[in-house]
Amino acid sequence: MKIDPSAKIVIVDDAVHMLIALRRTLTKLGFSHILEATNGKEALAILEHNLDTALIISDWNMEPVDGMALLEAIRADHRLRDLPFILITADPAANSRDKAMAAGAQVILTKPFTAEALRLAISGLS
């Protein structure tokens, strides 16, 4: 799947510096319609009004709704279940990665990651 540069992308992270870095990186990659949330609960509210979102990029560890719970809620919603999802984590453990892939994440990026790694992750979505 090729994500159109004008498509909506929702980025979710409780760390403001990560939101800034993600926005900056996505902008450099040519994306122009980026929506931000600081946790999964906010992301779900944004998605409710933006069902045409093309991609979600979410941190795993957040409160009150973390990235895994957000992923599970998206996969349970018939309107959103096919939404491409990239999960970002600081935990490189294989069992965490397996759990996320089983829940429906297409890509898991381990922090820190490069702009090129994000570009490749997005371009490899199917």
N, C-alpha and C positions, 0 to 999 in steps of 0.2 A: 504494500500500500504506500502510495506516495502522499504525504501530507502536504496539502496546498499551503503555500506561504501565507495566504490571507485567511486560512482557517483558524477557528478559535482553539486555543490551547489553554488549559487550566493548569497552573502550577500551584503546588501546595507544600508549604513548609512553615514550621513555627519559628524558624530563625530568619529574621528580616534580611540578614546579609546573604543567606542562601537564595531568598526570593530575588534579591537584587542581582546576584550573580547569574541565576537561571534566566531572568528576564534579559539581562545584557547578552548572555550567550545566545539565547534564542533570537534576539534581534540581530545579532551578527550573522546568524545562520539564515536570516531573511524572513523570519516570522514577524508578523505585525499585529496580531490580535491576541494578546496574552492577558488572561484574567488571573488574579491572585487570590489565594485563601491561606489562612494561617493554621488551619486544621481541617480534618475530614468533615466535620459538621458544617463549616463554612463552605467547603467545596461542594457538598451535596446541595446546599441552598443555591449556590451559583449554577450548578448543573440543572437544577429544577427549572431555571429560567433561560438556560442555554443548552437545550437538547441537541443543538447542532454542533456541539463541541466535537472536535476531531481527535483530540489527544489529551490525556491527563498525565502529568508528571508529578509524583507525590513522594514526599519523604515518608519513611516508615514510622519513626518514633515521634508522635505528637499527642497532645491532649486537647480536648477530651475524646476525640475520635482519631485514632491513628491511621496510618496508610493502609494497613492490612484490613481494618474494619471498613475503610472507605472502599477498597477494592471489592470486598465481599458484598457491600451494599450495592455497588454498581453492577456487579455480576448477577445480583438477585433482581434487579430492576429491568423488566423486559424492554424498556425504552433505551437503556444504556448498556445492556449486557455485552455488546460487541465493541464498546468504546476502547480503543487502544490505551494501554496503561503501562507506564514506566514507573517502577518503584525504585526509590533511592534509599540506600541504607549504609550505615557505617559498619554494620556487622557482616563480615565476609563469610560467615559460617555456612557450610553447604546445607545443613538442615533448614536454616532460615530461607535460603534461596529455593530449596525444594518446596517448602511450604508456600512461598509466594507464587511460584510457577503453578503449583497445583490449584491455587485459588484463582488463577487466571491472569497473572501479570505476564506480559509478553517479554519484558526486559527488566532485569534488576541491575542497577548501576551501583557500584560500591564507591563510597566517598573516600578520598577525593577522586574526581573524574575530570577528564579534559573535555574541551569543547568538541574535539574530534570524536571522542567516545560517545558524546551525546548525539552528534550528527550521525554517526554510524548506527546508533540505536534507533533513532527516528527513521532513517532511511531503510532500515531492515525490518520495519514493522510490516506484518502481513495480515 
